[in-house]
Amino acid sequence: MTSVIEFFQKMNTIGRIGIFVGIVASVSGIILWAILNFFNPYSAEGISDATVKMTFLGLGLPAIFGFGASVFRIKWLMYTVFIVSLPLSMYLAGTPSIFKLFLLVSVCYLVSAILMKTDKKNKDI
């Protein structure tokens, strides 16, 4: 754990912002996924198990991997998280609800990956 903290202290500001954006996007994605499936104010009859599984694979799992990619500065994984979450996020962006924010979360994955890549001191990882 100390190696992660030491590396974070050695990073440029842009790399720190990239990690912060990735963590915030991932946590927001997990919260939005939980609201979508378990506390959905737009669905009175409930959500089927198939929908929960599909949204977990398309939105929940990428958010979890995005968190790990942010903490451990894995840029290629963050790009993958963006690509995997984008189709379902774009679909939800067409709905008249709070779930339009999933598209913002996906864009933040991309921004985080770009910022982590542009950090000059982070080239070796």
Order of alpha helices (4+ residues) and beta strands (2+ residues): alpha-alpha-alpha-alpha-alpha-alpha
